[in-house]
């Protein structure tokens, strides 16, 4: 909420929950999650070849960043990756 009014999502018009500073886009929860997953997927593809069968290790500290990485991997790889 800025100056007493809600900012709308740049994509759908719903109430925005965040601002992507470098682009100036305001995003609702749904569009932020899509944006976040797309960025994580791009970074994983750049660093890891997922076509090869591999185990992926994630160091977990118990903080919000670790939780976000685990959630992202689940979304990208599916619930039961083999």
N, CA, C and O atoms as a CHARMM CRD file, in Angstrom:
* protein
*
  328
    1    1 UNK  N      0.84700  -1.17200   0.00000 PROA 1      0.00000
    2    1 UNK  CA     0.00000   0.00000   0.00000 PROA 1      0.00000
    3    1 UNK  C      0.89200   1.23400   0.00000 PROA 1      0.00000
    4    1 UNK  O      1.74500   1.39400   0.87300 PROA 1      0.00000
    5    2 UNK  N      0.69400   2.08400  -0.96200 PROA 2      0.00000
    6    2 UNK  CA     1.46300   3.32100  -1.06000 PROA 2      0.00000
    7    2 UNK  C      0.48700   4.48300  -1.07800 PROA 2      0.00000
    8    2 UNK  O     -0.45700   4.49000  -1.86800 PROA 2      0.00000
    9    3 UNK  N      0.70900   5.47300  -0.20800 PROA 3      0.00000
   10    3 UNK  CA    -0.12900   6.68100  -0.14500 PROA 3      0.00000
   11    3 UNK  C     -1.60300   6.34300   0.00600 PROA 3      0.00000
   12    3 UNK  O     -2.45200   7.05700  -0.52900 PROA 3      0.00000
   13    4 UNK  N     -1.93100   5.26800   0.72500 PROA 4      0.00000
   14    4 UNK  CA    -3.31800   4.93200   1.01300 PROA 4      0.00000
   15    4 UNK  C     -4.03100   4.11100  -0.04800 PROA 4      0.00000
   16    4 UNK  O     -5.22400   3.84900   0.10400 PROA 4      0.00000
   17    5 UNK  N     -3.36000   3.69200  -1.11500 PROA 5      0.00000
   18    5 UNK  CA    -4.02300   2.85700  -2.11000 PROA 5      0.00000
   19    5 UNK  C     -3.13300   1.67600  -2.49000 PROA 5      0.00000
   20    5 UNK  O     -1.90700   1.73600  -2.38800 PROA 5      0.00000
   21    6 UNK  N     -3.78300   0.61000  -2.92700 PROA 6      0.00000
   22    6 UNK  CA    -3.05400  -0.60200  -3.29000 PROA 6      0.00000
   23    6 UNK  C     -2.50400  -0.48000  -4.70300 PROA 6      0.00000
   24    6 UNK  O     -3.14700   0.09400  -5.58200 PROA 6      0.00000
   25    7 UNK  N     -1.33000  -1.01300  -4.90800 PROA 7      0.00000
   26    7 UNK  CA    -0.71700  -1.07600  -6.22400 PROA 7      0.00000
   27    7 UNK  C     -1.20800  -2.35500  -6.90000 PROA 7      0.00000
   28    7 UNK  O     -1.30500  -3.40000  -6.25600 PROA 7      0.00000
   29    8 UNK  N     -1.51200  -2.27800  -8.17200 PROA 8      0.00000
   30    8 UNK  CA    -2.01300  -3.42900  -8.91900 PROA 8      0.00000
   31    8 UNK  C     -0.87800  -4.17700  -9.59000 PROA 8      0.00000
   32    8 UNK  O      0.15400  -3.60200  -9.93500 PROA 8      0.00000
   33    9 UNK  N     -1.09300  -5.48400  -9.76800 PROA 9      0.00000
   34    9 UNK  CA    -0.15200  -6.33500 -10.49100 PROA 9      0.00000
   35    9 UNK  C     -0.03600  -5.81900 -11.92200 PROA 9      0.00000
   36    9 UNK  O     -1.04100  -5.49800 -12.55600 PROA 9      0.00000
   37   10 UNK  N      1.17500  -5.74100 -12.41700 PROA 10     0.00000
   38   10 UNK  CA     1.43000  -5.26600 -13.77900 PROA 10     0.00000
   39   10 UNK  C      0.89800  -6.22100 -14.83400 PROA 10     0.00000
   40   10 UNK  O      0.73500  -5.83000 -15.99000 PROA 10     0.00000
   41   11 UNK  N      0.62200  -7.46900 -14.46000 PROA 11     0.00000
   42   11 UNK  CA     0.17400  -8.46900 -15.43200 PROA 11     0.00000
   43   11 UNK  C     -1.32000  -8.72600 -15.41200 PROA 11     0.00000
   44   11 UNK  O     -1.93100  -8.92100 -16.46300 PROA 11     0.00000
   45   12 UNK  N     -1.91900  -8.72800 -14.21500 PROA 12     0.00000
   46   12 UNK  CA    -3.33500  -9.11600 -14.16100 PROA 12     0.00000
   47   12 UNK  C     -4.24000  -8.09900 -13.46800 PROA 12     0.00000
   48   12 UNK  O     -5.46200  -8.20200 -13.57200 PROA 12     0.00000
   49   13 UNK  N     -3.68000  -7.13300 -12.77400 PROA 13     0.00000
   50   13 UNK  CA    -4.49400  -6.11900 -12.12500 PROA 13     0.00000
   51   13 UNK  C     -4.89600  -6.42300 -10.69200 PROA 13     0.00000
   52   13 UNK  O     -5.47500  -5.56200 -10.03000 PROA 13     0.00000
   53   14 UNK  N     -4.60500  -7.63100 -10.18600 PROA 14     0.00000
   54   14 UNK  CA    -4.89300  -7.94600  -8.78700 PROA 14     0.00000
   55   14 UNK  C     -3.94000  -7.15500  -7.89900 PROA 14     0.00000
   56   14 UNK  O     -3.00500  -6.52500  -8.39400 PROA 14     0.00000
   57   15 UNK  N     -4.17400  -7.18600  -6.59300 PROA 15     0.00000
   58   15 UNK  CA    -3.29600  -6.47700  -5.66200 PROA 15     0.00000
   59   15 UNK  C     -1.88100  -7.05300  -5.72400 PROA 15     0.00000
   60   15 UNK  O     -1.68900  -8.26500  -5.62700 PROA 15     0.00000
   61   16 UNK  N     -0.90400  -6.17600  -5.88600 PROA 16     0.00000
   62   16 UNK  CA     0.49900  -6.59200  -5.96000 PROA 16     0.00000
   63   16 UNK  C      1.03500  -6.86200  -4.55800 PROA 16     0.00000
   64   16 UNK  O      0.63400  -6.21300  -3.59200 PROA 16     0.00000
   65   17 UNK  N      1.94700  -7.83000  -4.46100 PROA 17     0.00000
   66   17 UNK  CA     2.59400  -8.14500  -3.18900 PROA 17     0.00000
   67   17 UNK  C      4.06900  -7.77400  -3.18600 PROA 17     0.00000
   68   17 UNK  O      4.69900  -7.73400  -2.12900 PROA 17     0.00000
   69   18 UNK  N      4.62500  -7.50000  -4.37100 PROA 18     0.00000
   70   18 UNK  CA     6.04600  -7.17200  -4.44700 PROA 18     0.00000
   71   18 UNK  C      6.33900  -6.31700  -5.67500 PROA 18     0.00000
   72   18 UNK  O      5.55100  -6.23900  -6.61800 PROA 18     0.00000
   73   19 UNK  N      7.48700  -5.69100  -5.62300 PROA 19     0.00000
   74   19 UNK  CA     7.99300  -4.89300  -6.73100 PROA 19     0.00000
   75   19 UNK  C      9.30700  -5.49600  -7.19200 PROA 19     0.00000
   76   19 UNK  O     10.20800  -5.71200  -6.38200 PROA 19     0.00000
   77   20 UNK  N      9.42500  -5.77200  -8.48700 PROA 20     0.00000
   78   20 UNK  CA    10.69100  -6.23000  -9.05000 PROA 20     0.00000
   79   20 UNK  C     11.43400  -4.95400  -9.44500 PROA 20     0.00000
   80   20 UNK  O     11.11800  -4.32900 -10.45700 PROA 20     0.00000
   81   21 UNK  N     12.40800  -4.58200  -8.65000 PROA 21     0.00000
   82   21 UNK  CA    13.04000  -3.27600  -8.78600 PROA 21     0.00000
   83   21 UNK  C     13.69200  -3.02300 -10.13800 PROA 21     0.00000
   84   21 UNK  O     13.54500  -1.93500 -10.69500 PROA 21     0.00000
   85   22 UNK  N     14.41700  -4.01300 -10.68200 PROA 22     0.00000
   86   22 UNK  CA    15.14700  -3.74800 -11.91300 PROA 22     0.00000
   87   22 UNK  C     14.22300  -3.53500 -13.10800 PROA 22     0.00000
   88   22 UNK  O     14.60900  -2.87600 -14.07400 PROA 22     0.00000
   89   23 UNK  N     13.00100  -4.08500 -13.05900 PROA 23     0.00000
   90   23 UNK  CA    12.08100  -3.89800 -14.18300 PROA 23     0.00000
   91   23 UNK  C     10.95700  -2.91400 -13.85800 PROA 23     0.00000
   92   23 UNK  O     10.29700  -2.38600 -14.75300 PROA 23     0.00000
   93   24 UNK  N     10.75400  -2.67900 -12.56600 PROA 24     0.00000
   94   24 UNK  CA     9.67400  -1.79000 -12.15700 PROA 24     0.00000
   95   24 UNK  C      8.31400  -2.46300 -12.13600 PROA 24     0.00000
   96   24 UNK  O      7.29900  -1.79500 -11.94000 PROA 24     0.00000
   97   25 UNK  N      8.27400  -3.77900 -12.33600 PROA 25     0.00000
   98   25 UNK  CA     7.00800  -4.51200 -12.36600 PROA 25     0.00000
   99   25 UNK  C      6.51000  -4.79000 -10.95200 PROA 25     0.00000
  100   25 UNK  O      7.27500  -5.21000 -10.08300 PROA 25     0.00000
  101   26 UNK  N      5.23000  -4.55300 -10.73400 PROA 26     0.00000
  102   26 UNK  CA     4.55400  -4.95000  -9.50100 PROA 26     0.00000
  103   26 UNK  C      3.87800  -6.28100  -9.80400 PROA 26     0.00000
  104   26 UNK  O      3.23200  -6.42200 -10.84300 PROA 26     0.00000
  105   27 UNK  N      4.01900  -7.26300  -8.90900 PROA 27     0.00000
  106   27 UNK  CA     3.46700  -8.58000  -9.16400 PROA 27     0.00000
  107   27 UNK  C      2.60200  -9.05800  -8.01300 PROA 27     0.00000
  108   27 UNK  O      2.91700  -8.82600  -6.84600 PROA 27     0.00000
  109   28 UNK  N      1.50000  -9.73400  -8.35400 PROA 28     0.00000
  110   28 UNK  CA     0.66300 -10.40300  -7.35400 PROA 28     0.00000
  111   28 UNK  C      1.37600 -11.69800  -6.94300 PROA 28     0.00000
  112   28 UNK  O      2.42400 -12.03800  -7.49300 PROA 28     0.00000
  113   29 UNK  N      0.80300 -12.40800  -5.98300 PROA 29     0.00000
  114   29 UNK  CA     1.43800 -13.63300  -5.48600 PROA 29     0.00000
  115   29 UNK  C      1.63600 -14.65800  -6.60200 PROA 29     0.00000
  116   29 UNK  O      2.71300 -15.24300  -6.71900 PROA 29     0.00000
  117   30 UNK  N      0.60900 -14.88000  -7.41800 PROA 30     0.00000
  118   30 UNK  CA     0.69100 -15.87700  -8.49100 PROA 30     0.00000
  119   30 UNK  C      1.78400 -15.52200  -9.49900 PROA 30     0.00000
  120   30 UNK  O      2.59600 -16.37300  -9.86200 PROA 30     0.00000
  121   31 UNK  N      1.80600 -14.28500  -9.94400 PROA 31     0.00000
  122   31 UNK  CA     2.79000 -13.89700 -10.94800 PROA 31     0.00000
  123   31 UNK  C      4.20200 -13.80200 -10.36500 PROA 31     0.00000
  124   31 UNK  O      5.17600 -14.02300 -11.08400 PROA 31     0.00000
  125   32 UNK  N      4.32700 -13.47700  -9.07900 PROA 32     0.00000
  126   32 UNK  CA     5.64600 -13.50500  -8.46100 PROA 32     0.00000
  127   32 UNK  C      6.17800 -14.93000  -8.40600 PROA 32     0.00000
  128   32 UNK  O      7.35000 -15.16600  -8.69900 PROA 32     0.00000
  129   33 UNK  N      5.31600 -15.89200  -8.02700 PROA 33     0.00000
  130   33 UNK  CA     5.74800 -17.29100  -7.97800 PROA 33     0.00000
  131   33 UNK  C      6.19500 -17.77000  -9.35600 PROA 33     0.00000
  132   33 UNK  O      7.20800 -18.46000  -9.46500 PROA 33     0.00000
  133   34 UNK  N      5.45100 -17.41400 -10.42000 PROA 34     0.00000
  134   34 UNK  CA     5.83700 -17.78400 -11.78000 PROA 34     0.00000
  135   34 UNK  C      7.18100 -17.15400 -12.15200 PROA 34     0.00000
  136   34 UNK  O      8.04700 -17.81900 -12.72000 PROA 34     0.00000
  137   35 UNK  N      7.34900 -15.87600 -11.83000 PROA 35     0.00000
  138   35 UNK  CA     8.60300 -15.16200 -12.10100 PROA 35     0.00000
  139   35 UNK  C      9.76700 -15.82900 -11.36800 PROA 35     0.00000
  140   35 UNK  O     10.83200 -16.04700 -11.94500 PROA 35     0.00000
  141   36 UNK  N      9.55200 -16.15100 -10.09200 PROA 36     0.00000
  142   36 UNK  CA    10.58300 -16.74200  -9.24400 PROA 36     0.00000
  143   36 UNK  C     11.00900 -18.10700  -9.78300 PROA 36     0.00000
  144   36 UNK  O     12.20300 -18.38400  -9.90500 PROA 36     0.00000
  145   37 UNK  N     10.03200 -18.95900 -10.10600 PROA 37     0.00000
  146   37 UNK  CA    10.33300 -20.29900 -10.62400 PROA 37     0.00000
  147   37 UNK  C     11.08400 -20.19400 -11.95300 PROA 37     0.00000
  148   37 UNK  O     12.03200 -20.94400 -12.18800 PROA 37     0.00000
  149   38 UNK  N     10.67000 -19.27400 -12.81600 PROA 38     0.00000
  150   38 UNK  CA    11.34900 -19.10200 -14.10400 PROA 38     0.00000
  151   38 UNK  C     12.80600 -18.71400 -13.90500 PROA 38     0.00000
  152   38 UNK  O     13.68400 -19.22900 -14.59800 PROA 38     0.00000
  153   39 UNK  N     13.07200 -17.81200 -12.96600 PROA 39     0.00000
  154   39 UNK  CA    14.45200 -17.38200 -12.70100 PROA 39     0.00000
  155   39 UNK  C     15.28000 -18.52300 -12.10600 PROA 39     0.00000
  156   39 UNK  O     16.43600 -18.71200 -12.48700 PROA 39     0.00000
  157   40 UNK  N     14.70100 -19.27700 -11.18100 PROA 40     0.00000
  158   40 UNK  CA    15.41500 -20.41100 -10.56800 PROA 40     0.00000
  159   40 UNK  C     15.69300 -21.47100 -11.62000 PROA 40     0.00000
  160   40 UNK  O     16.80200 -22.00100 -11.68500 PROA 40     0.00000
  161   41 UNK  N     14.69000 -21.79000 -12.45300 PROA 41     0.00000
  162   41 UNK  CA    14.85700 -22.79200 -13.51200 PROA 41     0.00000
  163   41 UNK  C     16.00200 -22.38800 -14.44800 PROA 41     0.00000
  164   41 UNK  O     16.83000 -23.22300 -14.81500 PROA 41     0.00000
  165   42 UNK  N     16.04700 -21.13100 -14.82600 PROA 42     0.00000
  166   42 UNK  CA    17.10800 -20.63400 -15.71200 PROA 42     0.00000
  167   42 UNK  C     18.48200 -20.79700 -15.05700 PROA 42     0.00000
  168   42 UNK  O     19.43400 -21.22500 -15.70900 PROA 42     0.00000
  169   43 UNK  N     18.58400 -20.46200 -13.79100 PROA 43     0.00000
  170   43 UNK  CA    19.85800 -20.56800 -13.07500 PROA 43     0.00000
  171   43 UNK  C     20.28700 -22.02500 -12.92700 PROA 43     0.00000
  172   43 UNK  O     21.46600 -22.33900 -13.08900 PROA 43     0.00000
  173   44 UNK  N     19.34400 -22.91900 -12.62000 PROA 44     0.00000
  174   44 UNK  CA    19.67400 -24.34000 -12.47800 PROA 44     0.00000
  175   44 UNK  C     20.14600 -24.89000 -13.81800 PROA 44     0.00000
  176   44 UNK  O     21.13400 -25.62200 -13.86300 PROA 44     0.00000
  177   45 UNK  N     19.45400 -24.55100 -14.91900 PROA 45     0.00000
  178   45 UNK  CA    19.88200 -25.01700 -16.24600 PROA 45     0.00000
  179   45 UNK  C     21.29000 -24.53600 -16.57400 PROA 45     0.00000
  180   45 UNK  O     22.06700 -25.25300 -17.20400 PROA 45     0.00000
  181   46 UNK  N     21.61400 -23.33100 -16.14900 PROA 46     0.00000
  182   46 UNK  CA    22.94000 -22.78100 -16.41700 PROA 46     0.00000
  183   46 UNK  C     24.01000 -23.52600 -15.62900 PROA 46     0.00000
  184   46 UNK  O     25.12500 -23.70000 -16.12000 PROA 46     0.00000
  185   47 UNK  N     23.69000 -23.96900 -14.41100 PROA 47     0.00000
  186   47 UNK  CA    24.68700 -24.58500 -13.53500 PROA 47     0.00000
  187   47 UNK  C     24.69700 -26.11400 -13.55900 PROA 47     0.00000
  188   47 UNK  O     25.73200 -26.72800 -13.30100 PROA 47     0.00000
  189   48 UNK  N     23.54600 -26.73600 -13.86900 PROA 48     0.00000
  190   48 UNK  CA    23.42900 -28.19600 -13.74600 PROA 48     0.00000
  191   48 UNK  C     22.74100 -28.76100 -14.98700 PROA 48     0.00000
  192   48 UNK  O     21.73700 -28.21400 -15.44300 PROA 48     0.00000
  193   49 UNK  N     23.27000 -29.84200 -15.52800 PROA 49     0.00000
  194   49 UNK  CA    22.61800 -30.53900 -16.62800 PROA 49     0.00000
  195   49 UNK  C     21.66500 -31.56600 -16.03000 PROA 49     0.00000
  196   49 UNK  O     22.09200 -32.62900 -15.57800 PROA 49     0.00000
  197   50 UNK  N     20.36900 -31.24400 -16.02900 PROA 50     0.00000
  198   50 UNK  CA    19.38400 -32.11200 -15.38600 PROA 50     0.00000
  199   50 UNK  C     19.00800 -33.31900 -16.24000 PROA 50     0.00000
  200   50 UNK  O     18.27500 -34.19100 -15.77300 PROA 50     0.00000
  201   51 UNK  N     19.48700 -33.39000 -17.46800 PROA 51     0.00000
  202   51 UNK  CA    19.18200 -34.55000 -18.31100 PROA 51     0.00000
  203   51 UNK  C     19.93400 -35.77900 -17.81400 PROA 51     0.00000
  204   51 UNK  O     19.48800 -36.90800 -18.02400 PROA 51     0.00000
  205   52 UNK  N     21.05200 -35.56900 -17.16700 PROA 52     0.00000
  206   52 UNK  CA    21.79600 -36.68300 -16.59200 PROA 52     0.00000
  207   52 UNK  C     21.18500 -37.01300 -15.23600 PROA 52     0.00000
  208   52 UNK  O     20.78300 -36.12200 -14.48900 PROA 52     0.00000
  209   53 UNK  N     21.12300 -38.29300 -14.93200 PROA 53     0.00000
  210   53 UNK  CA    20.60200 -38.70000 -13.62200 PROA 53     0.00000
  211   53 UNK  C     21.62300 -38.31100 -12.56600 PROA 53     0.00000
  212   53 UNK  O     22.74800 -38.81000 -12.55800 PROA 53     0.00000
  213   54 UNK  N     21.22200 -37.42900 -11.69100 PROA 54     0.00000
  214   54 UNK  CA    22.11100 -36.96000 -10.62900 PROA 54     0.00000
  215   54 UNK  C     21.31700 -36.74300  -9.35900 PROA 54     0.00000
  216   54 UNK  O     20.10300 -36.54100  -9.37400 PROA 54     0.00000
  217   55 UNK  N     22.03700 -36.79300  -8.27900 PROA 55     0.00000
  218   55 UNK  CA    21.46900 -36.35700  -7.01200 PROA 55     0.00000
  219   55 UNK  C     21.79500 -34.88100  -6.86400 PROA 55     0.00000
  220   55 UNK  O     22.88200 -34.43500  -7.23300 PROA 55     0.00000
  221   56 UNK  N     20.86900 -34.14400  -6.33300 PROA 56     0.00000
  222   56 UNK  CA    21.09800 -32.72700  -6.08300 PROA 56     0.00000
  223   56 UNK  C     21.11900 -32.53000  -4.58600 PROA 56     0.00000
  224   56 UNK  O     20.15200 -32.85400  -3.89600 PROA 56     0.00000
  225   57 UNK  N     22.21700 -32.00100  -4.08100 PROA 57     0.00000
  226   57 UNK  CA    22.34200 -31.72300  -2.65300 PROA 57     0.00000
  227   57 UNK  C     22.00500 -30.26300  -2.40300 PROA 57     0.00000
  228   57 UNK  O     22.41800 -29.37300  -3.14600 PROA 57     0.00000
  229   58 UNK  N     21.25500 -30.04100  -1.35000 PROA 58     0.00000
  230   58 UNK  CA    20.90000 -28.67800  -0.96400 PROA 58     0.00000
  231   58 UNK  C     21.26600 -28.50700   0.50000 PROA 58     0.00000
  232   58 UNK  O     20.78200 -29.25200   1.35300 PROA 58     0.00000
  233   59 UNK  N     22.10900 -27.54200   0.79600 PROA 59     0.00000
  234   59 UNK  CA    22.45700 -27.24100   2.18400 PROA 59     0.00000
  235   59 UNK  C     21.30300 -26.44200   2.77800 PROA 59     0.00000
  236   59 UNK  O     20.89800 -25.41700   2.22900 PROA 59     0.00000
  237   60 UNK  N     20.78900 -26.91100   3.88200 PROA 60     0.00000
  238   60 UNK  CA    19.62500 -26.27500   4.49400 PROA 60     0.00000
  239   60 UNK  C     20.00400 -25.71500   5.85200 PROA 60     0.00000
  240   60 UNK  O     20.46000 -26.43500   6.74000 PROA 60     0.00000
  241   61 UNK  N     19.80300 -24.40900   5.99200 PROA 61     0.00000
  242   61 UNK  CA    20.11000 -23.76800   7.26600 PROA 61     0.00000
  243   61 UNK  C     18.86500 -23.61900   8.12800 PROA 61     0.00000
  244   61 UNK  O     18.95500 -23.33600   9.32300 PROA 61     0.00000
  245   62 UNK  N     17.71200 -23.80900   7.51700 PROA 62     0.00000
  246   62 UNK  CA    16.46700 -23.62100   8.24700 PROA 62     0.00000
  247   62 UNK  C     15.87500 -22.23500   8.03400 PROA 62     0.00000
  248   62 UNK  O     14.81200 -21.92300   8.57000 PROA 62     0.00000
  249   63 UNK  N     16.55100 -21.41200   7.26300 PROA 63     0.00000
  250   63 UNK  CA    16.07300 -20.06300   6.99700 PROA 63     0.00000
  251   63 UNK  C     15.17800 -19.99700   5.78000 PROA 63     0.00000
  252   63 UNK  O     14.92300 -21.00100   5.11600 PROA 63     0.00000
  253   64 UNK  N     14.70400 -18.79200   5.50100 PROA 64     0.00000
  254   64 UNK  CA    13.77000 -18.60900   4.39400 PROA 64     0.00000
  255   64 UNK  C     14.42200 -18.86700   3.03800 PROA 64     0.00000
  256   64 UNK  O     13.74400 -19.33200   2.12100 PROA 64     0.00000
  257   65 UNK  N     15.70600 -18.58300   2.88200 PROA 65     0.00000
  258   65 UNK  CA    16.36700 -18.83200   1.60100 PROA 65     0.00000
  259   65 UNK  C     16.43900 -20.32800   1.30600 PROA 65     0.00000
  260   65 UNK  O     16.16700 -20.75200   0.18300 PROA 65     0.00000
  261   66 UNK  N     16.80100 -21.11900   2.29700 PROA 66     0.00000
  262   66 UNK  CA    16.85700 -22.57300   2.11800 PROA 66     0.00000
  263   66 UNK  C     15.48300 -23.13300   1.80900 PROA 66     0.00000
  264   66 UNK  O     15.34300 -23.99900   0.94500 PROA 66     0.00000
  265   67 UNK  N     14.47700 -22.65200   2.50200 PROA 67     0.00000
  266   67 UNK  CA    13.10800 -23.11200   2.25200 PROA 67     0.00000
  267   67 UNK  C     12.67500 -22.75200   0.83400 PROA 67     0.00000
  268   67 UNK  O     12.00100 -23.54300   0.17300 PROA 67     0.00000
  269   68 UNK  N     13.04900 -21.58800   0.37300 PROA 68     0.00000
  270   68 UNK  CA    12.69100 -21.16000  -0.98600 PROA 68     0.00000
  271   68 UNK  C     13.37200 -22.04300  -2.02800 PROA 68     0.00000
  272   68 UNK  O     12.75500 -22.39300  -3.03300 PROA 68     0.00000
  273   69 UNK  N     14.62500 -22.40400  -1.80600 PROA 69     0.00000
  274   69 UNK  CA    15.33500 -23.27500  -2.75200 PROA 69     0.00000
  275   69 UNK  C     14.68400 -24.65300  -2.78600 PROA 69     0.00000
  276   69 UNK  O     14.47400 -25.20300  -3.86800 PROA 69     0.00000
  277   70 UNK  N     14.36600 -25.21500  -1.64400 PROA 70     0.00000
  278   70 UNK  CA    13.73200 -26.53600  -1.61600 PROA 70     0.00000
  279   70 UNK  C     12.37000 -26.51300  -2.29900 PROA 70     0.00000
  280   70 UNK  O     12.04700 -27.41800  -3.06800 PROA 70     0.00000
  281   71 UNK  N     11.57100 -25.48700  -2.02500 PROA 71     0.00000
  282   71 UNK  CA    10.25900 -25.34100  -2.65900 PROA 71     0.00000
  283   71 UNK  C     10.42400 -25.23200  -4.16800 PROA 71     0.00000
  284   71 UNK  O      9.67200 -25.85200  -4.92000 PROA 71     0.00000
  285   72 UNK  N     11.40200 -24.45200  -4.61600 PROA 72     0.00000
  286   72 UNK  CA    11.63900 -24.25500  -6.04500 PROA 72     0.00000
  287   72 UNK  C     12.03000 -25.55800  -6.72500 PROA 72     0.00000
  288   72 UNK  O     11.51800 -25.87800  -7.79800 PROA 72     0.00000
  289   73 UNK  N     12.92600 -26.30500  -6.11200 PROA 73     0.00000
  290   73 UNK  CA    13.33400 -27.58400  -6.68400 PROA 73     0.00000
  291   73 UNK  C     12.16100 -28.54600  -6.78600 PROA 73     0.00000
  292   73 UNK  O     12.03400 -29.26300  -7.77800 PROA 73     0.00000
  293   74 UNK  N     11.31100 -28.57000  -5.78100 PROA 74     0.00000
  294   74 UNK  CA    10.12200 -29.42400  -5.83400 PROA 74     0.00000
  295   74 UNK  C      9.22600 -29.02000  -6.99100 PROA 74     0.00000
  296   74 UNK  O      8.71700 -29.88200  -7.70700 PROA 74     0.00000
  297   75 UNK  N      9.02700 -27.73200  -7.18300 PROA 75     0.00000
  298   75 UNK  CA     8.18900 -27.24200  -8.27900 PROA 75     0.00000
  299   75 UNK  C      8.80800 -27.56100  -9.63900 PROA 75     0.00000
  300   75 UNK  O      8.09200 -27.93000 -10.57000 PROA 75     0.00000
  301   76 UNK  N     10.10400 -27.42500  -9.76200 PROA 76     0.00000
  302   76 UNK  CA    10.78600 -27.63000 -11.03700 PROA 76     0.00000
  303   76 UNK  C     10.91800 -29.10600 -11.37200 PROA 76     0.00000
  304   76 UNK  O     10.66700 -29.50700 -12.50800 PROA 76     0.00000
  305   77 UNK  N     11.30900 -29.91500 -10.40100 PROA 77     0.00000
  306   77 UNK  CA    11.58200 -31.32800 -10.64800 PROA 77     0.00000
  307   77 UNK  C     10.36900 -32.21400 -10.43800 PROA 77     0.00000
  308   77 UNK  O     10.39400 -33.37700 -10.84000 PROA 77     0.00000
  309   78 UNK  N      9.32800 -31.72000  -9.83500 PROA 78     0.00000
  310   78 UNK  CA     8.15600 -32.53100  -9.54400 PROA 78     0.00000
  311   78 UNK  C      8.23500 -33.08200  -8.14000 PROA 78     0.00000
  312   78 UNK  O      9.26800 -32.98700  -7.47600 PROA 78     0.00000
  313   79 UNK  N      7.14600 -33.65300  -7.69700 PROA 79     0.00000
  314   79 UNK  CA     7.08900 -34.15000  -6.31400 PROA 79     0.00000
  315   79 UNK  C      7.93500 -35.38300  -6.09700 PROA 79     0.00000
  316   79 UNK  O      8.51300 -35.54900  -5.02300 PROA 79     0.00000
  317   80 UNK  N      8.02500 -36.26100  -7.09900 PROA 80     0.00000
  318   80 UNK  CA     8.77700 -37.50000  -6.94900 PROA 80     0.00000
  319   80 UNK  C      9.78300 -37.66700  -8.08400 PROA 80     0.00000
  320   80 UNK  O      9.62600 -38.55800  -8.91800 PROA 80     0.00000
  321   81 UNK  N     10.82200 -36.81500  -8.12700 PROA 81     0.00000
  322   81 UNK  CA    11.80000 -36.96500  -9.20400 PROA 81     0.00000
  323   81 UNK  C     12.55400 -38.26600  -9.07000 PROA 81     0.00000
  324   81 UNK  O     12.82100 -38.72000  -7.95700 PROA 81     0.00000
  325   82 UNK  N     12.90000 -38.86900 -10.18800 PROA 82     0.00000
  326   82 UNK  CA    13.65800 -40.12200 -10.15600 PROA 82     0.00000
  327   82 UNK  C     14.97200 -39.94700 -10.85800 PROA 82     0.00000
  328   82 UNK  O     15.75800 -40.89100 -10.94000 PROA 82     0.00000
